[in-house]
Amino acid sequence: MSTEPTPDLMTRLAALRAACPDMRFGQLIATLGELVADMTDRTWWDIEDEELVTVLERFRQDLARRESGVAR
């Protein structure tokens, strides 16, 4: 288990933050926590950084779909 977050993880988190300017940081983190639970059946405590990158990418894709008006 790594104790340092991967640079990719931090870059993706910063990009998501910029993509959601109306969302407070705590709201973004809470939303991501819900996605972590939905996608992995685990909590923040148990998820690996690589899995979190997958969650962040899923959220980014969902945002892009919403912005373009494309349904899932």
N, C-alpha and C positions, 0 to 999 in steps of 0.2 A: 504494500500500500504506500502510495506517495503522499508526502505531507505538503508538497508544493503544487499548487494548481498549474495545469498545463497552460502555456501561453495561449494556445488556441481557445481554451475555455474562457480565459479572461477577455480575449478579443471578441469572442462571440457574445459574451455577456454585455460588454460595452456597446456592441452594435445593436443588441436588442433594446438596451436602455435608450439609445438614440432613436430607435424606431418607435418607441412608445413614450413620447414626450409628455403626454397627459397622465401617464401612470406613475404614481409615486414609487420609489425604489422598493419600499416594503410590499406594495401591491404586486410588483413584478416578481419579487422573491416568493410571495405567497402563491401566485399563479404557477410559478415554476415548481414549487413544492407539490401542488396538486397534480401537475403533469408527471412529476417523478413518481408519485404514488400510483397514478393511473397506468403509466407505461411499464413500471417495474415491480409493482406490488411491494415496494420497500419505501423507506423514509430517506430524508436527506442524509441521515447518519450512516446509512448502509450503502449508498450509491457511490460507485467509483467515478472518477473524473471523466473517463472515456464515455461512460453511460450518460453522464450529465451533458456532455457535448451533444449526444444524440437527442436528448430532451430539448436543449436549446435550439438545435436545428429544426426539430419538429415545430416548435413554437414560432420560429422565424418563417417557416413554410406556411403555417396557419395564418400568420399575419399577412403574408404576401397574397395568399388566396383571398382573404377578406378585402384587402385593398383593391384587388383586381375584380372583385365581385364574382369570382368563380367558387361554386359550391364544391364540397368534397365529393 
